[in-house]
Amino acid sequence: MINYSEIFNEQGMDYQSYRALVEQLLLEGKATGDVSYDLHYTKMNVQRMNRVDKTVSLTEDLSNIIGSFKINYKFLVITEGWCGDAAQIVPVFNKIATASLGKIDLKFVLRDKNLPLIDAHLTNGGRAIPVLIILNETADKVLATWAPRPKILQGLLKEWKQETTEMTILAERLHGWYAKDKTLTTQAELAELFKGLKN
């Protein structure tokens, strides 16, 4: 049984702390994971997060839905600094929490330090991240989840993997899609998810 409240309150980091951890580890020649190749991905992902932070604004539709929240939520995100999808998406979660004006309390935890948590939220049997877990205000009930990338991209990635298993090619296509989409599909999916929350 997952104790979401304990994980959220005792292990959860706010966005600034998460970003600071990723960048501090990079300075030390480390990544949030244990594998050396993670460093290359982490460096790229810091740049990606910086770009999304600076260039992306929330859509009017998503902003309106967030503005209509009448109750408070806890958003728990499972992530890692080396994950390319997370780099493209976690800044959006932060923008959403900021726009909520206190209605959303957002925290991040690392996947590989929380294996029972990620194993309770697998995608097609895999530990894919990021995972957004929407909890009630006391963080003891899961209301909804979203992971790990927009559905259309999930389908495209499946197709691409039938053409090649070369990670550099797959990563190039993945991030090319994100660059063109400018988070709009992610925001649209999250807007639909939020509409289903009871207010």
ChimeraX attribute file (.defattr): number of C-alpha atoms within 10 A of each C-alpha:
attribute: neighborCount
match mode: 1-to-1
recipient: residues
	/A:1	6
	/A:2	10
	/A:3	11
	/A:4	19
	/A:5	19
	/A:6	12
	/A:7	17
	/A:8	23
	/A:9	11
	/A:10	9
	/A:11	14
	/A:12	20
	/A:13	19
	/A:14	15
	/A:15	18
	/A:16	9
	/A:17	13
	/A:18	19
	/A:19	16
	/A:20	12
	/A:21	16
	/A:22	20
	/A:23	19
	/A:24	13
	/A:25	15
	/A:26	19
	/A:27	10
	/A:28	8
	/A:29	10
	/A:30	18
	/A:31	25
	/A:32	22
	/A:33	18
	/A:34	10
	/A:35	10
	/A:36	11
	/A:37	12
	/A:38	18
	/A:39	20
	/A:40	12
	/A:41	16
	/A:42	25
	/A:43	16
	/A:44	15
	/A:45	21
	/A:46	19
	/A:47	12
	/A:48	21
	/A:49	20
	/A:50	14
	/A:51	14
	/A:52	20
	/A:53	16
	/A:54	10
	/A:55	8
	/A:56	14
	/A:57	16
	/A:58	16
	/A:59	13
	/A:60	9
	/A:61	13
	/A:62	20
	/A:63	17
	/A:64	14
	/A:65	15
	/A:66	20
	/A:67	14
	/A:68	13
	/A:69	17
	/A:70	10
	/A:71	13
	/A:72	16
	/A:73	22
	/A:74	25
	/A:75	24
	/A:76	27
	/A:77	27
	/A:78	27
	/A:79	25
	/A:80	25
	/A:81	29
	/A:82	23
	/A:83	19
	/A:84	21
	/A:85	24
	/A:86	25
	/A:87	25
	/A:88	25
	/A:89	22
	/A:90	22
	/A:91	22
	/A:92	22
	/A:93	20
	/A:94	20
	/A:95	17
	/A:96	22
	/A:97	21
	/A:98	14
	/A:99	17
	/A:100	20
	/A:101	11
	/A:102	12
	/A:103	20
	/A:104	24
	/A:105	19
	/A:106	23
	/A:107	24
	/A:108	24
	/A:109	20
	/A:110	22
	/A:111	23
	/A:112	16
	/A:113	14
	/A:114	13
	/A:115	12
	/A:116	12
	/A:117	20
	/A:118	21
	/A:119	14
	/A:120	11
	/A:121	21
	/A:122	15
	/A:123	15
	/A:124	7
	/A:125	8
	/A:126	10
	/A:127	19
	/A:128	21
	/A:129	25
	/A:130	26
	/A:131	24
	/A:132	23
	/A:133	21
	/A:134	23
	/A:135	23
	/A:136	18
	/A:137	16
	/A:138	12
	/A:139	21
	/A:140	15
	/A:141	15
	/A:142	14
	/A:143	15
	/A:144	15
	/A:145	17
	/A:146	18
	/A:147	20
	/A:148	21
	/A:149	21
	/A:150	20
	/A:151	13
	/A:152	10
	/A:153	16
	/A:154	14
	/A:155	11
	/A:156	13
	/A:157	16
	/A:158	10
	/A:159	11
	/A:160	16
	/A:161	13
	/A:162	8
	/A:163	10
	/A:164	11
	/A:165	10
	/A:166	10
	/A:167	10
	/A:168	10
	/A:169	12
	/A:170	16
	/A:171	14
	/A:172	11
	/A:173	15
	/A:174	18
	/A:175	15
	/A:176	11
	/A:177	14
	/A:178	20
	/A:179	13
	/A:180	9
	/A:181	11
	/A:182	15
	/A:183	21
	/A:184	16
	/A:185	16
	/A:186	19
	/A:187	22
	/A:188	16
	/A:189	15
	/A:190	20
	/A:191	18
	/A:192	13
	/A:193	14
	/A:194	17
	/A:195	14
	/A:196	10
	/A:197	13
	/A:198	9
	/A:199	10
